[in-house]
């Protein structure tokens, strides 16, 4: 967020920046807004008034803490989540979740549905049905739909280039969903990218500029933030950490066709097998077995920990992140094998970047991907609130 | 480069942008400058006049091509390389090179020296001596010294955290050089990062926003450009592609302490051995042997090609670059093994990002690192030319 003073034509930028601050931080006192933006009090007052007119913030009330402070406490400005909303959907194998999300990331309604099969048409129908269900339940204005897909996505048009768990190759999912929901902005993104974005904006990675998010579920979902911006690459395909080659000799064949990808060594199937479960065991089954075990991790789980560390070392050497967030099943196993992971990581990482990295668990839990999908729509919507929110 | 019109206080930004255009593209007609900047003709005229006053451009003459075109050709604006200059040095094992470089990247003078040993003090003395030699040979104003070191550099103060080939661990090289050259701005950077920057600004990677530069010399030097900006990471240590783990089981021990780093499989020592030379053979010796061979590459060279492809695949999956530049000894061997490299890369890379990547040789040859080091100083100097260049 950049604030520029003294130039009237830039007040749109300031309006957008102020609303974005409230969206990401929640209610704030005017004095805080003045300090954080560097704008003067009358400018902040005028911007808040404009946002009130647009119906997206309300002012008033004093928090308990301020009431006992010195002087006259300034008004609290609160983002209103009931008037302007976005939709976020998460497509998974055989099912989809959806949420209606208000300003400041408040989840207002949820819905969930099972799909008869994993074809792209069935999944597009399911998402469209869930959207209709939630739109019927709100009186707010709904501005768009962000959808998470566990695959390699062409951002430009939402084509899913490759989603091995769904069995999709080059499927025009964005187009199919858009055709079922005329008038709604639809954006398709990779699940790991969205998890990274959400943890960066609202979770464990707040305050870090260089962040890596790795979540082992069936395969490995991942996303990268570099210098405060999502790492996209030339076509938006960057950040596929699960397909780093860590064991090209002697490793297993990956669904992508290569041998020894990181996800064949640390992915959910591998974790399930290391716990003596079938490869397609559910997240809950894996967690139940993990909770029932005590003492030393098995040799197989130690090997997962070893390769987790090897891959993290490559990431540390390549990207020099300040924080790596371990989500999905990695979140479940990490506490039990943290020492082994660190030993293996430090054996392969250069000292200088290794000193700077913190390994962390996610803060947003199961909602990370949905909140990230919502944020994709919010970013477009909040770029120019006066234009997009005018009645 | 961003140009903003209609706001007088932003003319400094426009002045900087115009000079940067000339610095990177060389002589241009006023009409071109008008088109590229989007500013109107009178504004461009005023900015050019200001740059003339500062002594950094000159106007006049018509190129042969313009003379036969339609209408009155506009004046040619040329950056002047004789008035404002920067120094660039490259520290190598047992030696250092230095160049005095003018606006538009013109090399004006060069010097080279051998070091009695590789200690940090000897090397700082050598660089200071070479600087004195070149400063004595110019009447221009010299604005700073960019130094390339083959190691992991803490950008903030030029501390060399780790430079295995020089045997340096946590050496305050920036401080030592600065102490010998009072009044001169000194910046220390990693050699691979500078090669990447130079090829991006002036070489094979012009026009690409997402670029990877990999140069096998003794080890592997590398640098990454993401979305048009150098990839730095939390502490400026990012981009150490040579220390990606590609063969953690069964690979060789790397000087960094890990096993199976990419540089143990594709680095200069490995290439020399694959050609039947001692590991410390010089670049020229390797090239001579390569030129003398015909027909099929040896099995050892085929293995280098294989691991080159495996590592490139990980890079493609992680970073989705538009261009990968292969420099140093990789430039020499790549033409002989290009097919094997591509086969191996495509076996491990995801189709979507693999379709978007081009493998390329560098254009700047041996000067890439020096030109990159100069560019680090130019970027500081050209950020506000009116302030830094005022007499």
Interface residues (C-beta under 8 A of the other chain):
Chain A: X6 X7 X9 X152 X154 X161 X162 X208 X209 X210 X224 X226 X227 X229 X231 X232 X233 X234 X235 X236 X237 X238 X239 X240 X241 X243 X244 X245 X246 X247 X248 X249 X250 X256 X257 X258 X259 X261 X310 X311 X313 X314 X317 X318 X319 X320 X321 X322 X347 X348 X349 X350 X351 X352 X353 X356 X357
Chain B: X6 X7 X9 X152 X154 X161 X162 X208 X209 X210 X224 X226 X227 X229 X231 X232 X233 X234 X235 X236 X237 X238 X239 X240 X241 X243 X244 X245 X246 X247 X248 X249 X250 X256 X257 X258 X259 X261 X310 X311 X313 X314 X317 X318 X319 X320 X321 X322 X347 X348 X349 X350 X351 X352 X353 X356 X357
